[in-house]
Amino acid sequence: MTGKRTRIAYLIDSLRIGGTENQLTDMVNRLDRDRFEPLIICIRASDEAYRQRVHCEVVTVRLDSFRSAAFPAALLRLVRLLRRRRIDIVQTYFIDSSIFGVLGARLARVSRVVSCRRDLGFYYSPGILRAFALVNRWVHRFQVNSEAVARRLEVCEKVRRERIDVLHNGIDIEAFRRGAVSGDGEPAVLIVANLNRQVKRVDVFVRAAALAAKRCPAARFRIVGDGALRPGLEALAADLGVAGRISFLGSRDDVPALLSRAAVGVISSDSEGFSNSVIEYFAMGVPVVATDVGGNRELVAEGVNGFLVPPGDHRAMAGRIADLLADERRRGEMGAHGRREVEHRFAWPVKMREIEEYYTALLCPGKMSGRWAPGGEA
C-alpha cells in the first residue's frame, strides 16, 4: 500500500451519543490523514448535531430491516459504494452493521475485513449467533476492547483466539485537565451510567448509597445519565430514605468537571466489556469501586487504584465506598495511581500509535497470521 493513503470504511448503525460512537469519533478524528482516508457509513439516520463532531465524510446507506424487500437494493448500494471508493479495509460495529457490512465487503471484494465486538454479548439470541456464524467466515480479524470480550468471543461465536486482536479504548487526557475545577468541600460519590439499560444495575448503587450514607453522614451521591429507568430509581431512593442525599443529574456534557469534585467513582454493572467510565474516573484521579465483571479486572487493581466487589452485592459496594470516604490519604494515592495508568496505557496519543500500526500490519501479508500485539510481531 506504499505511496497511497489506506482507505478505511467504518460501518456503524448510526452516530449518536454512546460509548462506542464516541470511541469511533475520537479515533477517526485523530487518524493521520497523510496515511489514512476514513469514511463512516451508517445504516440508519444519525443525530445531526453529533455528526458535526466527526471530521470525515459520513454516508448513510439506509437499511430498515434484513427481512425487508428493500434489503437487496440496500446491499447493492453498499457494494457499489465500497467499490467506487476503492476501500482497502472495512471495520464494522454492532450486530446489524457487522452482518450487513461483512456481506457487503465480501461482495465488493474488499481486501481486509475487521469486525468489532465491544461487550460481552449478553443479549445475543440464537438467531444472532447463527447470523454471525454465517458471516464470520469472511472476517479476517476480530477486534475487541478487552481480554474478557476476547474470551467471550471464543466461547459464544467459536472464533479461534489467533484471529482476535485486543485494542483497549482510548481517552482524551487533555479534556480532563481542561475540565478540572476546585472541589466544593463535599465528599461526592459519583456514577456515570446509561439509565436505559438494566444491565448497568444503578439500583445496586442506590442501595449501596443508602448503606454508605449511614457511615458517612456528610457524603453526597450523584448519578450522571438519563433514561427510562430514572423514575423507578428515584422512587427506590425515596423508599430507602436517601432521596435528599442522591442527586439525579441527567445527561451532562461536563463530566470532567463533575468528576473533579468526586471522591469515589462507581461501576455497578452486571456485565461490562471495557468500561469507559472507569478510565474517565482514573483520568481525573478518582479511585474506583467496581463490580468484578468483564473487563473491569483488567482496569481495577485491587487495593491499588480501586476495589472490585461481586456483582449485585450492594453491601460489599457500600463497605468499600465508606472505606474510601473515611481515608482521604488513601483516596489520593489510589487516584494518582489510576491517573498514571491511564496516561501510560490509554491516552489517545498512545492508542493512535497502536491503531495505525495495526492497520499497517493488517495490509502486510504474513504480519497478521496469528495474534497481533502492538509494537511486535503477530
N, C-alpha and C positions, 0 to 999 in steps of 0.2 A: 504493500500500500504506500510505498515511498513516493513522495512528490505530490500527493494529493491529500486533501482532508478526508478523514474517515466519516462517512455519513451514517448517523445513528437515528433510528426511528424508535421513539418510546411510545408504546401503546398503553393507554390507561382508560378506565371507564369515563372519567370526567375530571375537570380541575375544579376543586372546591376545598374548603378548609378540612384538613385531615393530616394525620401523621405521615402517611406515605406520599400524599400530594406535596406536602411541604418538603420532604426529603428530595423528591424528584425535582421540584422547582429550584431548590438551593443548589443541587448538583449541576443541573443544566446551566444555570446562570454562571457557574464557575468554570465550566469546561473551556479549555484553551481553544479559542476559535481559529488559531493558526493550524491546529491539528485535527479538530473535530467540528463537524457540522450537524448539530442536533435538530430534530423535528419531533414535536409531540403530536400524536394522533389520538384523539378522543373518540369514543364510540357513542357518547351521549353529550347533550348540551352541558356546558360548563358555566360556572359563575363568572360573569363578565368582569367583575371587579378583581377576582382572583387571577383571571387570565392576564391582567395588566402587569402582574408581578413577574411574568415569565418573559425572559429576554431571548426568545426564539420563536419561530413560526409555530402556530398551533392550528391544526386542521381537524375538523370533525367529520368522521365517516359514520353517519348515523346508522345504528343498529338497534332496533327496538326489541327484537326477540329472535332467538335461534329458530323458533318454531314459525316465525312469520314468513309469509310468501315472498317478502321483500329481502329475505336473508341472502339468496344467491346474488342479487344485484349489489347488496352492500359488500359482500365478499369480493365481488368483481371490482368494485370501486377501490377497495383496499389494495388488491393485487396490482391494479393499474398505477395507483399512487406510488407504491413501493418500487415498481419497475421504472416509472418516469423519473423518480428522484434518485435512482441508482443507489438504493440503500445497501450499505455493507453489513450493518448489524441491526437486528430488531430485538428490542428488550421489552418484555411485557409485564404488566402488573395486574393484580386482582384476577378473579375467576373468568368473567366473561371476556375481558380483553386478552387474557392469556390463551384461551381456547381459540378465539377469533383471530388473534394476532399470529399465533403459530400456524394456523391453517393458511392464512394469507401469505406469510413469509415462505412457507413451503411451496405454494403455487407460484409465487414470484421468484423462486429460486434465490432467495437472499443467502448470502454467504454464511452468516452466523446468526443463530437464534439463541437468546438468553431469556429464560423465564424466571421471574422473581417469586419467591414466597417470603412473606414478611410477618406471618403469625403462625400459630400452631394448628390452624385449620379445624378449630373446634366445632365449626358449623358445617363442615363438609358432609354432604349427603352421598349415598351410594351412587346416585346419578352423576354428581360432580366428579367423583373418583373415577367412574367409567369414562367420562369425557376426557379427563386428564390422561388416563391410560391410553386413550386413542392418540392424542396429540403429542404426548411426551416423547414418543419415539423420534420426533422430528426436532427436538430441542437439543442443541449442542451442549449448553451449560445451564445449570440451575444456580441462581444467585440468591443467597439467604442472608439475613442480618444477624444471625446468632447460631451458635452450635446447637442450641436447643431446637431451632427450626430445622437445621440440617438433619438432626436425628429423627424428627417427626416426618420429614420428607422421605427418609429412608423407609420408615415403617409404614406410613399411610399410602404412599404412592409407589413404593418399591423401586425407588431410584437409587442406583449404586452410588456410594459415597464419593467415588473418584470423579463423578460428574457434578458434584456440588461444591460451590465456592462461597466462603463466608466473607462478606464485606459489611462491617458494622456501620451503623448510622453515623452521620456527621452532625456537627453543631457549630453555630456561629458564635465563637467565644467573644468576639468584639461586641456583639449585640448585648451580651450580658454585662459587659463592662460599661457600656453606654447606659444600660438600664438601672445601674446601681444607684440607690438613694440611701439616705441615712435611715436607720430603724426608727420605729415610733415608740419604743420603750416596752411594748407588749410582746411576750414570747408567743409567736404565732405558729401554729401547726397547719400546713397547707397541703392540699391535694389538688392536682390538675388532672381532670378526667372527663371523658365524654359521658354525659348523663342520658344518652340514648341506649347504651349497651349495658345490659345487666351483668355481663361478664366483668365489668370494672368493679363491681361489688362495693360501691360507695356506701351502701348500707352498713358494711363492716366498719368503715371509717367512722360513720356516725355513732355506732355503738361503742367503738373504741374511744371516741372523743368523750362520750358520756362518762366512761370509767376514768379516763385520764384527768378529766376536769375535777374529779373529787380529790385527787392527789395534788393537783396544780391549780389552785383557785384563780391565779392570775392569767392563765393561758387562754388564748382565743384560737378558734378553729375556723379555717376558711376553705371553701370549696370553689374552685375555678372550673367552670364548664357549665353547659346547659343541655337541656333535652327533656324528653317526655317523662323521665323518672324523677324529675325535680320535685313535683308536688308530693309524691309519696315519701321522698327523703325528708322534706320539710315537715311532713306530718310525723315521721318517725322521731325527728329531733324534738318536736313538741311533746310527744308521748314520753320521751325519756327525760324531759325536763331541762333540755340544754338548747332550746331554740334561741335563747338570748346569747349563747356562747358560740354558736355556729353561724357564720355569715355565708350565704349563697351569693357569690359574686357574679355568676353568669359567665358568658363568653367574654374574654378580655384580650386586648392586644398589647397589654403592658405587663406580661408575665414576668419579665426580668425585674421590674420594679417591685412587683408583689413578692417575688422570691427574696429580694434583698432585705425584706422585713421578716422573713421566715426563720424560725429556729430549727424546724424539722420539716422535711418533705416526706410524703407518704404515698405508697402504691398499695392498693388493696385488691387488685385483680385476681380472679381465679385462673386466668390464662394471659400470658404475655409472650410475644415473640422477642422483641427487644424494645424496651421502654424508652421513648424519647423523653418522658417526664423525668426519669431518673438522671439522665445525663444533663438535663436542664437544671435539676436541683444541684448536682455536683458542680456545674459550671458557675453557679453563684456561691459555691462553698457551703452548701446546706447538706447536713448529714441526712441519711435516708432510713426509713423503716419500710420495708417492702415484703410482700408475700413471696415465699420461696417457690416460684413458678417460672417455667420457661427460661428466658434469657436473663432473668434478674440475678441469678447466681453468677453469671459472667460479668456483672457490673458491681454488685454489692459484695465487698469482702467483710465477712462477719467481724464486727468489733473494730474494724479499721476505718471504713468510710460510712458504715451504717450497720443495720441489723436486718436479718431475714426472719420472718415468722411464718407459721403454717397458714395456708390459705383458709379463709373463713374463721380464723381464730381471733376474734376481737379482743379477748382478754390478753393474749400474748402481745398483740399490737399495742394495746393501751399501756401495758407494762413497759415496753421498750420506748414508747413516746414519753412516758413520765420519767423514765431513767434519764433520757437525753435532756428533757426540760430542766431537770434538777442539777445538771452538771454542765455549766457554761463552758468551762475549760475543755472538757472532752468534746463538746459540740464543735468548738473551734478547731481542735486538732483533727477530728474526723472530717469536717467540712473542707479543711485545707488539703487533706489527702485526696478527697474526691476531686477537688479542683485540679490538682496536679495530674491526676489520672486522665481527666477529660482533655486537658491541654496536650498531653503526650499521645493519647490514642485516638481521640475523636474530633479534634478541631478540624475544620474544613481544609486548611492547607495540607494537613497530614492525609486526610481521606482522599483528597483530589489526586495526590501523587499515586496512591494505591489504585484509584479508579482508572486513571489514564494509563497506568501501567497494565492494568487488567485488559483494557480494550486493545492495547497494542499487542499483548501476548495472545489475545483471542484470535487475531488475524494472522498469527505466525504459525505455520504448520509444525506440529510436534510440541509446541510450548504448553498446550492445554490438554495433554493426553492423560493426565492424572490429576491429583489435587493441585490447585493453584494456591500459591502463597505469595503475598506482596513482598517484593524485594528478593525473591528466589525463584527457583525453577518449579514448574508444576509437578 
